[in-house]
Amino acid sequence: MSDPSLTPSLRRLSPELRFVAACCRWPQEDVVETLRERAARVGDWERVAAIVKRQRVQGLVAHAIRGADLRFDDGVRAQLLAEGDAIARGSLAGAAETLRINRLLAAEGIDRLFLKGAPLAMLAYGTLAYKKSIDIDLLVTRDELVRTAALLRSAGYRCVDPEGLSDEQFAVWAEHYRESTWINAARGTVVDLHSQLSDNPLWMPGIDACSPAQAVAITHGHAAPTLQDATLFAYLCMHGAVHSWARLKWIADVSALLHGRSDAELTAWFEHAEALGVGHCAGQALLLCNDVLLTPLPPTLVARCRARWVDRALLRLAIGAFGERQEVREPGPALLSNIPVRLATFLFQPTLGHARHQLRALLANPESRARSDGRRADALYTLGAVGRIIRRKIDLMAQRRRERSTGSPRD
């Protein structure tokens, strides 16, 4: 029998993913009965474990299992609890590294903000124990980028993307792409170094490392700076929308951040996101929180978002990106598999001017610009991108023909 309390979005998800979604509702004390009801409908606990890993919500699921005293397959239960404990240990290590980098840059007088990670965990959950973060997102000004890169090298980091650029080439890279990736092999930590929040100048313009910030206490006596709440909300919505919310963890983080806020405050946050050019991203996020996690939100605000066709279209795309056939399948790196997600970014501001900026951002080739003549590099990259799309489409069609002839489906 179907559950009449399920929203249309939840009906598109399997019983296993519905259970995992209930585990991601914050605070979990409010949904213990829902957790037990959805656990009773699970038919495949091995699939639950695979979903939890794919959606990167191990900490929240382990906390929910303990809080609701859920009993099921002993092996899977032990696995999920162990993975949750590992998240807690990893989060502590990431927080310690965040504070170390913060002290390093503060000593040099470098303006910086930490965009997600430990500060967001403390703001949303009040603890480091449940949120999984695989990297540290650090935002500095473009003027301080080369100096920050040198400081990261002195702290044991190596740039792996892009790799092998001089300081001058690295500065050119940063003019055309928002981030670079740095790894400290000895500590097992990754830093995504940002000089801007977006590659599209119409998304959150004017927000940088010098923007109004808040210091978030990470451990006793130690804090790290991040964006103020309303701007942080807008950034999280933009970040999730760019990836079509391909992981449930991003929705969970936004939902937890919204908890306990007044209707007036949430409406003000939404309107702030609108003013920053990411209102449809915020609308998509609010509908996801409302429909998937059943987050209590102002009815007038939900109705306002649902009345917009762009928000509804983005909602449907996101459900398909983390649910349905994508519940346990990692997002593919292939350009062809990401085309719907890339095309959806053109809806964030459905105007010709925005489309022009977004097309330019998607077709930019920052590494070739850094290593050679910019215009020539972009032209070659554009031609190459078109060629790769056509080639992959041909390969996909050929694969499907082979499957039809052998009777063996891909999935």
C-alpha positions as a Markdown table, in Angstrom:
| # | Residue | x | y | z |
|---|---|---|---|---|
| 1 | Met | 0.0 | 0.0 | 0.0 |
| 2 | Ser | 1.3 | 3.4 | -0.9 |
| 3 | Asp | 1.9 | 6.0 | 1.8 |
| 4 | Pro | -0.6 | 8.9 | 1.4 |
| 5 | Ser | 1.8 | 11.2 | 3.2 |
| 6 | Leu | 4.4 | 11.0 | 0.4 |
| 7 | Thr | 5.0 | 14.0 | -1.8 |
| 8 | Pro | 5.1 | 13.5 | -5.6 |
| 9 | Ser | 8.9 | 13.9 | -5.4 |
| 10 | Leu | 9.2 | 11.2 | -2.7 |
| 11 | Arg | 7.1 | 8.8 | -4.8 |
| 12 | Arg | 9.7 | 9.0 | -7.5 |
| 13 | Leu | 12.3 | 7.6 | -5.0 |
| 14 | Ser | 12.7 | 4.0 | -3.9 |
| 15 | Pro | 11.7 | 2.9 | -0.4 |
| 16 | Glu | 15.4 | 2.6 | 0.4 |
| 17 | Leu | 16.2 | 6.2 | -0.7 |
| 18 | Arg | 13.1 | 7.5 | 1.1 |
| 19 | Phe | 14.5 | 5.9 | 4.3 |
| 20 | Val | 17.9 | 7.5 | 3.8 |
| 21 | Ala | 16.2 | 10.9 | 3.1 |
| 22 | Ala | 14.4 | 10.6 | 6.5 |
| 23 | Cys | 17.7 | 10.0 | 8.1 |
| 24 | Cys | 18.9 | 13.3 | 6.7 |
| 25 | Arg | 16.1 | 15.4 | 8.2 |
| 26 | Trp | 17.4 | 17.7 | 11.0 |
| 27 | Pro | 16.8 | 17.6 | 13.9 |
| 28 | Gln | 16.3 | 13.9 | 13.8 |
| 29 | Glu | 14.5 | 13.8 | 17.1 |
| 30 | Asp | 11.5 | 15.2 | 15.3 |
| 31 | Val | 11.1 | 12.3 | 12.8 |
| 32 | Val | 11.8 | 9.1 | 14.9 |
| 33 | Glu | 8.4 | 7.6 | 14.0 |
| 34 | Thr | 8.9 | 8.5 | 10.3 |
| 35 | Leu | 12.3 | 6.7 | 10.4 |
| 36 | Arg | 10.7 | 3.6 | 11.9 |
| 37 | Glu | 7.9 | 3.6 | 9.4 |
| 38 | Arg | 10.2 | 4.0 | 6.4 |
| 39 | Ala | 12.6 | 1.4 | 7.8 |
| 40 | Ala | 9.8 | -1.1 | 7.9 |
| 41 | Arg | 9.2 | -0.5 | 4.1 |
| 42 | Val | 12.9 | -1.2 | 3.2 |
| 43 | Gly | 13.3 | -4.3 | 1.2 |
| 44 | Asp | 17.0 | -4.3 | 0.5 |
| 45 | Trp | 19.4 | -3.1 | 3.2 |
| 46 | Glu | 22.4 | -3.8 | 1.0 |
| 47 | Arg | 21.0 | -1.2 | -1.4 |
| 48 | Val | 20.5 | 1.2 | 1.6 |
| 49 | Ala | 24.3 | 0.9 | 2.3 |
| 50 | Ala | 25.1 | 1.6 | -1.3 |
| 51 | Ile | 22.8 | 4.6 | -1.4 |
| 52 | Val | 24.3 | 6.0 | 1.8 |
| 53 | Lys | 27.8 | 5.8 | 0.4 |
| 54 | Arg | 26.8 | 7.3 | -2.9 |
| 55 | Gln | 25.0 | 10.2 | -1.3 |
| 56 | Arg | 27.8 | 10.7 | 1.3 |
| 57 | Val | 25.5 | 10.9 | 4.3 |
| 58 | Gln | 27.1 | 8.2 | 6.5 |
| 59 | Gly | 27.3 | 10.4 | 9.6 |
| 60 | Leu | 23.6 | 11.5 | 9.5 |
| 61 | Val | 22.4 | 7.9 | 8.8 |
| 62 | Ala | 24.5 | 6.4 | 11.7 |
| 63 | His | 23.2 | 9.1 | 14.0 |
| 64 | Ala | 19.6 | 8.4 | 12.9 |
| 65 | Ile | 20.0 | 4.6 | 13.4 |
| 66 | Arg | 21.3 | 5.1 | 16.9 |
| 67 | Gly | 18.7 | 7.8 | 17.8 |
| 68 | Ala | 15.7 | 5.8 | 16.7 |
| 69 | Asp | 17.2 | 2.5 | 17.9 |
| 70 | Leu | 16.6 | 0.9 | 14.5 |
| 71 | Arg | 17.2 | -2.9 | 14.2 |
| 72 | Phe | 17.7 | -4.6 | 10.9 |
| 73 | Asp | 20.3 | -6.7 | 9.1 |
| 74 | Asp | 23.2 | -7.0 | 11.6 |
| 75 | Gly | 26.0 | -6.8 | 9.1 |
| 76 | Val | 24.7 | -3.7 | 7.2 |
| 77 | Arg | 23.8 | -2.0 | 10.5 |
| 78 | Ala | 27.3 | -2.5 | 11.8 |
| 79 | Gln | 28.8 | -1.3 | 8.5 |
| 80 | Leu | 26.7 | 1.9 | 8.6 |
| 81 | Leu | 27.6 | 2.7 | 12.2 |
| 82 | Ala | 31.3 | 2.1 | 11.5 |
| 83 | Glu | 31.1 | 4.4 | 8.5 |
| 84 | Gly | 29.4 | 7.1 | 10.5 |
| 85 | Asp | 32.2 | 6.9 | 13.2 |
| 86 | Ala | 34.8 | 7.2 | 10.4 |
| 87 | Ile | 33.0 | 10.4 | 9.2 |
| 88 | Ala | 33.3 | 11.9 | 12.7 |
| 89 | Arg | 37.0 | 11.2 | 12.9 |
| 90 | Gly | 37.6 | 12.5 | 9.4 |
| 91 | Ser | 35.6 | 15.7 | 10.2 |
| 92 | Leu | 37.8 | 16.4 | 13.2 |
| 93 | Ala | 40.9 | 16.0 | 11.1 |
| 94 | Gly | 39.5 | 18.3 | 8.5 |
| 95 | Ala | 38.5 | 20.9 | 11.1 |
| 96 | Ala | 42.0 | 20.9 | 12.6 |
| 97 | Glu | 43.5 | 21.4 | 9.1 |
| 98 | Thr | 41.0 | 24.2 | 8.4 |
| 99 | Leu | 42.2 | 26.0 | 11.6 |
| 100 | Arg | 45.8 | 25.4 | 10.7 |
| 101 | Ile | 45.4 | 27.0 | 7.3 |
| 102 | Asn | 43.3 | 29.8 | 8.8 |
| 103 | Arg | 46.2 | 30.7 | 11.2 |
| 104 | Leu | 48.7 | 30.5 | 8.4 |
| 105 | Leu | 46.8 | 33.0 | 6.2 |
| 106 | Ala | 45.9 | 35.2 | 9.1 |
| 107 | Ala | 49.5 | 35.6 | 10.1 |
| 108 | Glu | 50.2 | 37.0 | 6.6 |
| 109 | Gly | 47.2 | 39.3 | 6.6 |
| 110 | Ile | 45.4 | 37.5 | 3.8 |
| 111 | Asp | 41.6 | 37.9 | 3.6 |
| 112 | Arg | 40.0 | 34.5 | 3.4 |
| 113 | Leu | 36.7 | 32.7 | 3.8 |
| 114 | Phe | 36.0 | 29.0 | 4.3 |
| 115 | Leu | 32.9 | 28.2 | 2.2 |
| 116 | Lys | 31.5 | 24.9 | 3.5 |
| 117 | Gly | 33.3 | 22.3 | 5.5 |
| 118 | Ala | 33.8 | 22.8 | 9.3 |
| 119 | Pro | 32.1 | 26.2 | 9.6 |
| 120 | Leu | 29.0 | 25.0 | 7.8 |
| 121 | Ala | 28.9 | 21.8 | 9.9 |
| 122 | Met | 28.9 | 23.9 | 13.1 |
| 123 | Leu | 26.3 | 26.4 | 11.8 |
| 124 | Ala | 23.9 | 23.7 | 10.4 |
| 125 | Tyr | 24.3 | 20.8 | 12.9 |
| 126 | Gly | 26.1 | 22.4 | 15.9 |
| 127 | Thr | 28.7 | 19.6 | 15.7 |
| 128 | Leu | 31.4 | 18.3 | 13.5 |
| 129 | Ala | 30.3 | 14.7 | 13.9 |
| 130 | Tyr | 27.8 | 14.2 | 11.1 |
| 131 | Lys | 28.7 | 16.2 | 8.0 |
| 132 | Lys | 31.1 | 14.6 | 5.5 |
| 133 | Ser | 33.6 | 16.9 | 3.8 |
| 134 | Ile | 36.2 | 15.6 | 1.3 |
| 135 | Asp | 38.0 | 18.9 | 0.9 |
| 136 | Ile | 38.4 | 22.4 | 2.3 |
| 137 | Asp | 37.0 | 25.1 | 0.2 |
| 138 | Leu | 39.1 | 28.3 | 0.7 |
| 139 | Leu | 38.2 | 31.6 | -0.9 |
| 140 | Val | 40.8 | 34.4 | -1.2 |
| 141 | Thr | 41.0 | 37.5 | -3.4 |
| 142 | Arg | 42.5 | 37.2 | -6.9 |
| 143 | Asp | 45.2 | 39.6 | -5.8 |
| 144 | Glu | 46.3 | 37.3 | -3.0 |
| 145 | Leu | 46.0 | 34.1 | -5.1 |
| 146 | Val | 49.7 | 33.6 | -5.9 |
| 147 | Arg | 50.8 | 34.4 | -2.4 |
| 148 | Thr | 48.2 | 32.0 | -1.0 |
| 149 | Ala | 49.5 | 29.3 | -3.4 |
| 150 | Ala | 53.0 | 29.8 | -2.0 |
| 151 | Leu | 51.8 | 29.5 | 1.5 |
| 152 | Leu | 50.0 | 26.3 | 0.7 |
| 153 | Arg | 53.2 | 24.9 | -0.8 |
| 154 | Ser | 55.0 | 25.8 | 2.4 |
| 155 | Ala | 52.4 | 23.9 | 4.4 |
| 156 | Gly | 53.0 | 20.7 | 2.4 |
| 157 | Tyr | 50.5 | 21.1 | -0.4 |
| 158 | Arg | 51.0 | 20.4 | -4.1 |
| 159 | Cys | 48.7 | 21.7 | -6.9 |
| 160 | Val | 47.3 | 18.8 | -8.9 |
| 161 | Asp | 44.8 | 20.7 | -11.0 |
| 162 | Pro | 46.2 | 22.6 | -12.9 |
| 163 | Glu | 49.6 | 21.0 | -12.6 |
| 164 | Gly | 52.9 | 22.4 | -13.6 |
| 165 | Leu | 52.0 | 26.0 | -14.1 |
| 166 | Ser | 54.3 | 28.9 | -13.3 |
| 167 | Asp | 53.0 | 31.7 | -11.0 |
| 168 | Glu | 52.3 | 33.9 | -14.0 |
| 169 | Gln | 50.4 | 31.1 | -15.8 |
| 170 | Phe | 48.6 | 30.2 | -12.6 |
| 171 | Ala | 47.4 | 33.8 | -12.3 |
| 172 | Val | 46.1 | 33.6 | -15.9 |
| 173 | Trp | 44.3 | 30.4 | -15.1 |
| 174 | Ala | 42.5 | 32.1 | -12.2 |
| 175 | Glu | 41.2 | 34.8 | -14.5 |
| 176 | His | 39.2 | 32.2 | -16.3 |
| 177 | Tyr | 38.4 | 29.5 | -13.8 |
| 178 | Arg | 37.3 | 29.8 | -10.2 |
| 179 | Glu | 39.3 | 27.1 | -8.4 |
| 180 | Ser | 42.4 | 24.9 | -8.3 |
| 181 | Thr | 42.9 | 21.7 | -6.3 |
| 182 | Trp | 45.7 | 21.2 | -3.8 |
| 183 | Ile | 46.7 | 18.0 | -2.0 |
| 184 | Asn | 48.7 | 17.3 | 1.1 |
| 185 | Ala | 49.6 | 13.7 | 0.8 |
| 186 | Ala | 51.2 | 13.5 | 4.3 |
| 187 | Arg | 48.0 | 14.8 | 6.0 |
| 188 | Gly | 45.6 | 13.2 | 3.5 |
| 189 | Thr | 43.8 | 16.6 | 3.0 |
| 190 | Val | 42.6 | 18.4 | -0.1 |
| 191 | Val | 42.1 | 22.2 | -0.5 |
| 192 | Asp | 40.0 | 23.7 | -3.3 |
| 193 | Leu | 41.5 | 27.2 | -3.6 |
| 194 | His | 38.9 | 29.7 | -5.0 |
| 195 | Ser | 39.5 | 33.2 | -6.3 |
| 196 | Gln | 35.8 | 33.6 | -7.1 |
| 197 | Leu | 32.5 | 31.9 | -6.3 |
| 198 | Ser | 31.5 | 31.3 | -9.9 |
| 199 | Asp | 32.7 | 31.3 | -13.4 |
| 200 | Asn | 29.6 | 33.2 | -14.5 |
| 201 | Pro | 29.9 | 36.9 | -13.5 |
| 202 | Leu | 26.1 | 37.2 | -13.2 |
| 203 | Trp | 26.0 | 34.7 | -10.3 |
| 204 | Met | 26.6 | 36.3 | -6.9 |
| 205 | Pro | 28.5 | 39.3 | -8.3 |
| 206 | Gly | 30.6 | 41.3 | -5.9 |
| 207 | Ile | 30.8 | 38.5 | -3.3 |
| 208 | Asp | 34.5 | 37.7 | -2.5 |
| 209 | Ala | 36.9 | 37.1 | 0.3 |
| 210 | Cys | 36.4 | 40.7 | 1.5 |
| 211 | Ser | 32.6 | 40.4 | 1.8 |
| 212 | Pro | 30.9 | 40.7 | 5.2 |
| 213 | Ala | 31.8 | 37.5 | 7.1 |
| 214 | Gln | 31.1 | 35.7 | 10.4 |
| 215 | Ala | 33.6 | 33.9 | 12.6 |
| 216 | Val | 32.3 | 30.4 | 13.4 |
| 217 | Ala | 33.6 | 28.6 | 16.5 |
| 218 | Ile | 35.1 | 25.3 | 15.4 |
| 219 | Thr | 36.6 | 24.2 | 18.7 |
| 220 | His | 36.9 | 26.0 | 22.0 |
| 221 | Gly | 38.7 | 29.2 | 21.5 |
| 222 | His | 39.3 | 28.7 | 17.8 |
| 223 | Ala | 37.1 | 30.0 | 14.9 |
| 224 | Ala | 37.2 | 30.2 | 11.1 |
| 225 | Pro | 35.5 | 32.9 | 8.9 |
| 226 | Thr | 32.7 | 32.1 | 6.5 |
| 227 | Leu | 30.0 | 34.1 | 4.6 |
| 228 | Gln | 27.2 | 35.6 | 6.6 |
| 229 | Asp | 24.1 | 33.4 | 6.8 |
| 230 | Ala | 22.0 | 34.9 | 4.0 |
| 231 | Thr | 24.9 | 35.0 | 1.5 |
| 232 | Leu | 26.0 | 31.5 | 2.6 |
| 233 | Phe | 22.5 | 30.2 | 1.9 |
| 234 | Ala | 22.7 | 31.8 | -1.6 |
| 235 | Tyr | 26.1 | 30.2 | -2.2 |
| 236 | Leu | 25.0 | 26.8 | -1.1 |
| 237 | Cys | 22.0 | 27.0 | -3.4 |
| 238 | Met | 24.1 | 28.0 | -6.3 |
| 239 | His | 26.7 | 25.3 | -5.6 |
| 240 | Gly | 24.0 | 22.6 | -5.4 |
| 241 | Ala | 22.2 | 23.8 | -8.5 |
| 242 | Val | 25.4 | 23.8 | -10.6 |
| 243 | His | 25.7 | 20.1 | -9.8 |
| 244 | Ser | 21.9 | 19.6 | -10.0 |
| 245 | Trp | 22.0 | 18.5 | -6.3 |
| 246 | Ala | 23.5 | 15.2 | -7.4 |
| 247 | Arg | 24.1 | 14.2 | -3.7 |
| 248 | Leu | 21.6 | 14.2 | -0.9 |
| 249 | Lys | 24.2 | 15.6 | 1.5 |
| 250 | Trp | 24.0 | 19.0 | -0.1 |
| 251 | Ile | 20.2 | 19.1 | 0.4 |
| 252 | Ala | 20.6 | 17.9 | 4.0 |
| 253 | Asp | 23.1 | 20.7 | 4.7 |
| 254 | Val | 20.8 | 23.4 | 3.4 |
| 255 | Ser | 17.8 | 22.0 | 5.2 |
| 256 | Ala | 19.7 | 21.9 | 8.5 |
| 257 | Leu | 20.9 | 25.5 | 8.0 |
| 258 | Leu | 17.2 | 26.5 | 7.6 |
| 259 | His | 16.1 | 24.9 | 10.8 |
| 260 | Gly | 14.9 | 27.2 | 13.5 |
| 261 | Arg | 14.8 | 30.3 | 11.3 |
| 262 | Ser | 11.7 | 32.5 | 11.3 |
| 263 | Asp | 9.5 | 32.8 | 8.3 |
| 264 | Ala | 10.6 | 36.4 | 7.9 |
| 265 | Glu | 14.2 | 35.4 | 8.0 |
| 266 | Leu | 13.8 | 32.7 | 5.4 |
| 267 | Thr | 11.9 | 35.0 | 3.1 |
| 268 | Ala | 14.7 | 37.6 | 3.5 |
| 269 | Trp | 17.3 | 34.9 | 2.6 |
| 270 | Phe | 15.4 | 34.0 | -0.5 |
| 271 | Glu | 15.1 | 37.6 | -1.6 |
| 272 | His | 18.8 | 38.1 | -1.0 |
| 273 | Ala | 19.5 | 35.1 | -3.3 |
| 274 | Glu | 17.2 | 36.7 | -5.9 |
| 275 | Ala | 19.2 | 40.0 | -5.6 |
| 276 | Leu | 22.4 | 38.0 | -6.2 |
| 277 | Gly | 21.1 | 36.5 | -9.4 |
| 278 | Val | 20.6 | 32.9 | -8.0 |
| 279 | Gly | 16.9 | 33.1 | -7.1 |
| 280 | His | 16.0 | 30.1 | -9.2 |
| 281 | Cys | 18.8 | 28.1 | -7.5 |
| 282 | Ala | 17.2 | 29.1 | -4.1 |
| 283 | Gly | 13.8 | 28.2 | -5.3 |
| 284 | Gln | 15.0 | 24.8 | -6.4 |
| 285 | Ala | 16.7 | 24.2 | -3.1 |
| 286 | Leu | 13.6 | 25.2 | -1.1 |
| 287 | Leu | 11.4 | 22.9 | -3.1 |
| 288 | Leu | 13.8 | 20.0 | -2.6 |
| 289 | Cys | 13.9 | 20.7 | 1.2 |
| 290 | Asn | 10.1 | 20.9 | 1.3 |
| 291 | Asp | 9.4 | 17.9 | -0.9 |
| 292 | Val | 12.2 | 15.5 | -0.1 |
| 293 | Leu | 13.2 | 16.2 | 3.5 |
| 294 | Leu | 9.8 | 17.6 | 4.5 |
| 295 | Thr | 11.5 | 20.6 | 6.0 |
| 296 | Pro | 9.0 | 23.0 | 7.6 |
| 297 | Leu | 9.0 | 26.2 | 5.5 |
| 298 | Pro | 6.7 | 29.2 | 5.1 |
| 299 | Pro | 3.8 | 28.0 | 2.9 |
| 300 | Thr | 3.7 | 31.3 | 1.0 |
| 301 | Leu | 7.4 | 31.0 | 0.2 |
| 302 | Val | 7.0 | 27.4 | -1.1 |
| 303 | Ala | 4.0 | 28.5 | -3.1 |
| 304 | Arg | 6.0 | 31.4 | -4.6 |
| 305 | Cys | 8.7 | 29.0 | -5.8 |
| 306 | Arg | 6.3 | 26.3 | -7.0 |
| 307 | Ala | 4.5 | 28.9 | -9.1 |
| 308 | Arg | 7.6 | 29.4 | -11.2 |
| 309 | Trp | 8.1 | 27.0 | -14.1 |
| 310 | Val | 11.9 | 27.2 | -13.9 |
| 311 | Asp | 11.9 | 26.2 | -10.2 |
| 312 | Arg | 9.6 | 23.2 | -11.0 |
| 313 | Ala | 11.8 | 22.2 | -13.9 |
| 314 | Leu | 15.0 | 22.4 | -11.8 |
| 315 | Leu | 13.3 | 20.3 | -9.1 |
| 316 | Arg | 12.4 | 17.5 | -11.5 |
| 317 | Leu | 16.0 | 17.5 | -12.8 |
| 318 | Ala | 17.5 | 17.3 | -9.3 |
| 319 | Ile | 15.2 | 14.4 | -8.4 |
| 320 | Gly | 16.6 | 12.5 | -11.4 |
| 321 | Ala | 20.2 | 13.5 | -10.6 |
| 322 | Phe | 20.3 | 12.0 | -7.1 |
| 323 | Gly | 17.4 | 9.6 | -7.2 |
| 324 | Glu | 15.8 | 7.1 | -9.5 |
| 325 | Arg | 18.5 | 5.4 | -11.6 |
| 326 | Gln | 21.2 | 7.6 | -9.9 |
| 327 | Glu | 20.6 | 6.4 | -6.4 |
| 328 | Val | 23.7 | 4.2 | -6.3 |
| 329 | Arg | 25.5 | 5.3 | -9.4 |
| 330 | Glu | 28.2 | 7.9 | -9.1 |
| 331 | Pro | 27.8 | 10.9 | -11.4 |
| 332 | Gly | 29.6 | 10.2 | -14.6 |
| 333 | Pro | 32.6 | 12.3 | -15.7 |
| 334 | Ala | 31.8 | 12.0 | -19.3 |
| 335 | Leu | 30.7 | 15.2 | -21.0 |
| 336 | Leu | 27.7 | 13.6 | -22.6 |
| 337 | Ser | 26.4 | 12.3 | -19.3 |
| 338 | Asn | 26.5 | 15.8 | -17.9 |
| 339 | Ile | 24.7 | 17.6 | -20.7 |
| 340 | Pro | 21.3 | 17.9 | -18.9 |
| 341 | Val | 23.1 | 19.3 | -15.9 |
| 342 | Arg | 25.1 | 21.8 | -18.0 |
| 343 | Leu | 22.0 | 22.9 | -19.9 |
| 344 | Ala | 20.1 | 23.4 | -16.7 |
| 345 | Thr | 22.5 | 26.1 | -15.7 |
| 346 | Phe | 21.1 | 28.3 | -18.5 |
| 347 | Leu | 17.8 | 28.4 | -16.6 |
| 348 | Phe | 19.3 | 30.1 | -13.6 |
| 349 | Gln | 18.6 | 33.4 | -15.4 |
| 350 | Pro | 16.7 | 32.7 | -18.5 |
| 351 | Thr | 17.9 | 35.7 | -20.5 |
| 352 | Leu | 20.0 | 36.1 | -23.6 |
| 353 | Gly | 22.7 | 38.0 | -21.7 |
| 354 | His | 23.0 | 35.3 | -19.1 |
| 355 | Ala | 23.1 | 32.6 | -21.8 |
| 356 | Arg | 26.0 | 34.4 | -23.5 |
| 357 | His | 28.0 | 34.5 | -20.2 |
| 358 | Gln | 27.2 | 30.9 | -19.4 |
| 359 | Leu | 28.2 | 29.6 | -22.8 |
| 360 | Arg | 31.5 | 31.5 | -22.5 |
| 361 | Ala | 32.1 | 30.0 | -19.1 |
| 362 | Leu | 31.3 | 26.4 | -20.2 |
| 363 | Leu | 33.5 | 26.7 | -23.3 |
| 364 | Ala | 36.5 | 28.4 | -21.7 |
| 365 | Asn | 39.7 | 26.4 | -21.5 |
| 366 | Pro | 41.7 | 28.0 | -18.7 |
| 367 | Glu | 44.7 | 25.7 | -18.9 |
| 368 | Ser | 45.2 | 26.3 | -22.6 |
| 369 | Arg | 44.8 | 30.0 | -22.0 |
| 370 | Ala | 47.4 | 29.9 | -19.3 |
| 371 | Arg | 49.9 | 28.0 | -21.4 |
| 372 | Ser | 49.2 | 29.6 | -24.8 |
| 373 | Asp | 47.3 | 32.3 | -26.7 |
| 374 | Gly | 43.9 | 32.7 | -25.1 |
| 375 | Arg | 41.7 | 33.2 | -28.2 |
| 376 | Arg | 43.3 | 30.4 | -30.2 |
| 377 | Ala | 43.0 | 28.1 | -27.2 |
| 378 | Asp | 39.3 | 28.8 | -26.7 |
| 379 | Ala | 38.6 | 28.3 | -30.4 |
| 380 | Leu | 40.4 | 25.0 | -30.4 |
| 381 | Tyr | 38.7 | 23.9 | -27.2 |
| 382 | Thr | 35.3 | 24.8 | -28.6 |
| 383 | Leu | 35.9 | 22.8 | -31.7 |
| 384 | Gly | 37.3 | 19.9 | -29.6 |
| 385 | Ala | 34.3 | 20.0 | -27.3 |
| 386 | Val | 31.8 | 19.8 | -30.2 |
| 387 | Gly | 33.8 | 16.9 | -31.6 |
| 388 | Arg | 33.9 | 15.0 | -28.3 |
| 389 | Ile | 30.1 | 15.4 | -28.0 |
| 390 | Ile | 29.5 | 14.0 | -31.5 |
| 391 | Arg | 31.9 | 11.1 | -30.9 |
| 392 | Arg | 30.4 | 10.1 | -27.6 |
| 393 | Lys | 26.9 | 10.3 | -29.1 |
| 394 | Ile | 28.0 | 8.0 | -31.9 |
| 395 | Asp | 29.6 | 5.6 | -29.4 |
| 396 | Leu | 26.5 | 5.6 | -27.2 |
| 397 | Met | 24.2 | 4.8 | -30.2 |
| 398 | Ala | 26.5 | 2.0 | -31.3 |
| 399 | Gln | 26.5 | 0.6 | -27.7 |
| 400 | Arg | 22.7 | 0.6 | -27.6 |
| 401 | Arg | 22.5 | -1.2 | -31.0 |
| 402 | Arg | 24.9 | -3.9 | -29.6 |
| 403 | Glu | 22.7 | -4.2 | -26.5 |
| 404 | Arg | 19.5 | -4.6 | -28.5 |
| 405 | Ser | 21.2 | -7.3 | -30.7 |
| 406 | Thr | 22.5 | -9.2 | -27.6 |
| 407 | Gly | 19.5 | -8.5 | -25.3 |
| 408 | Ser | 21.8 | -7.3 | -22.5 |
| 409 | Pro | 20.7 | -3.9 | -21.1 |
| 410 | Arg | 23.3 | -1.4 | -19.8 |
| 411 | Asp | 21.7 | -1.0 | -16.4 |
